[in-house]
Amino acid sequence: MNEHSYRAFGLTIASDLELPELTPAPPGPADAAIRLVDTGRGFPAPETPGTFRFGDSECFLLYPQIGAFRVAASGLIEVEPRPGVDPALIGFPLLGPVMALLLQMRGAFLLHGSALVGPGKEAFAFLGDKGAGKSTTAAAFLRAGYPLLTDDIIAITGLDHGAGRIMPAFPQVKLTRAASAVFAGEDLTERPGVPLVREKQRYLVGSGLAGEQHAPGHFFLLRRGEALAIRDLDPKERMKAFLRFSYGTRFGPESITPAIAVRHARACAALAHRARAAILTVPHDLDALGEVVAFVEAELAAAEPPACSA
């Protein structure tokens, strides 16, 4: 079995699996490893609900249609695919929830959204409910020349002793078919579709991935409306927003152990104190994406430096 070496979220990853989504890295010492295992387990019927167990140092996730994943804080991810599963399907949980749990156990604070590098080299990000347009808006800024940091998992490290840094993830965005039509002809390569996952299509980004970590500067909470509008949030509202859109809460309360809950609350408070945030209302019409880009650019240019840069 060939071993592959990749870079993502500030980690060098040695993997038994080929993962075209990730950025290749030179072979060498690894921070994390992805290993294929065969325990001989009997998988339940594909339509059976999944099984999930969470802890401070180890988690287990079983997706009956895809496979089983064991995640250890030491940096080990064990993958046991369901016999006959499409290999392209494994990357959905592996590079999403599974990777998120590894990052969380290693001390990162996670938000669910998309982030890019702004003109002043601070990061700006889009948060929001499902269908709010986070990835679509990020793709519009990518088209406008802003480097992509991440789409889906925003991993922030160092909040306990400074401004924090958003780690570059991997060069991929997920878009609906309607949104992908808007970006036809851009430097995006469509990944093979997977029948089990139909609501969004994966696209690899050409040369638009940021190569370095960046301090978080401004967060925009997306809402849909008739016209462009913005409202700044005060520190208490920012705290609530970061709690609401934390990636870890998607797993349910059982995934937030007491130790993780303490780190989680402190990180939310630190980010609320140091970063800016606002509710950004954007039109439903995808043809208005250019207006959204110009509107946000003006907001970024007018914003005062955050407290953390003083």
GIVENGI-V323040 format. One record per residue. PHI is phi in whole degrees, -180 to 180 (NA if undefined). NEAR is the number of other C-alpha atoms within 10 Angstrom. Layout:
phi: (PHI;PHI)
near: (NEAR;NEAR)
This chain:
phi: (NA;-78;-100;-110;-120;-135;-129;-163;56;77;-112;-91;-121;-95;-134;-73;-94;-80;-126;-61;-69;-88;-84;-61;-133;-62;-59;166;-57;-112;-85;-147;-136;-113;-120;-80;-131;-136;-89;79;-63;-94;-80;-71;-58;-55;-82;-70;-60;-72;-119;-137;-129;-124;-157;-72;-123;-157;-134;-135;-130;-119;-106;-54;-80;-119;160;-114;-136;-113;-119;-117;-60;-64;113;-103;-119;-101;-121;-122;-67;-66;-53;85;-68;-64;-55;-65;-77;-62;-64;-62;-75;-63;-94;-114;-58;-65;-63;-61;-65;-62;-63;-65;-66;-89;102;-76;-98;-116;-121;-99;177;-128;-136;-136;-97;-82;-64;-93;74;-83;-85;-129;-140;-119;-115;162;-71;-58;86;-73;103;-61;-68;-63;-66;-61;-64;-65;-73;-61;-63;-82;103;-89;-64;-84;-93;-167;-130;115;-105;-97;-101;-113;-116;80;-69;-78;-143;168;-71;86;-140;-88;-86;-65;-94;-152;-79;-145;-128;-113;-129;-70;-62;-63;-70;-64;-65;-67;-103;-58;93;-79;-81;-128;-110;-72;-85;-56;-75;-126;-55;-69;-119;-110;-74;-137;-113;-90;-132;-85;-86;-67;-108;-95;-84;-66;-96;-131;-76;-142;-68;-72;-113;-140;-116;-114;-91;-79;-136;-95;-159;-82;-144;-65;-158;-144;-139;-68;-103;-81;-55;-66;-68;-64;-58;-63;-66;-68;-66;-65;-100;-65;-67;-61;-69;-66;-81;99;-62;-67;-83;-97;-69;-54;-65;-68;-61;-64;-61;-62;-65;-64;-67;-61;-65;-64;-68;-63;-78;-100;-110;-95;-153;-153;-84;-112;-91;-124;-66;-69;-69;-65;-68;-91;-60;-63;-66;-62;-60;-63;-65;-69;-57;-65;-65;-65;-70;-87;-67;-75;-58;-69;-59;-71;-95;-72)
near: (6;7;13;18;22;23;20;20;24;16;17;21;25;22;19;18;18;15;18;15;20;18;15;15;14;10;13;10;10;15;14;20;21;21;17;16;14;10;7;7;9;8;17;14;9;13;9;11;12;14;11;16;12;16;19;17;15;17;20;18;19;22;21;18;23;23;21;24;25;20;24;20;19;14;19;18;24;19;23;19;23;22;11;8;12;14;14;14;19;22;16;14;18;19;18;13;18;20;18;26;27;23;21;23;21;16;20;25;29;27;24;27;27;26;33;28;28;22;13;10;14;18;22;26;28;28;29;21;14;9;12;18;24;26;24;24;22;26;29;19;24;19;17;12;12;19;25;29;31;29;25;24;27;28;27;26;25;15;21;13;8;14;23;25;21;31;25;29;29;24;24;26;23;21;20;16;12;11;20;20;10;15;15;9;9;13;15;21;13;15;15;11;13;15;9;10;10;10;10;16;18;20;19;20;20;12;11;19;22;19;14;14;21;22;23;26;29;21;25;24;25;21;21;16;13;10;12;16;14;17;12;15;18;13;17;11;14;24;20;13;21;24;20;18;18;19;23;23;16;12;13;8;10;12;19;19;12;12;10;18;13;11;17;22;15;15;25;22;18;19;26;22;18;20;22;23;27;19;20;23;20;24;17;15;11;16;11;13;19;14;13;22;17;13;16;17;14;11;13;18;11;9;11;9;14;15;12;16;11;5)
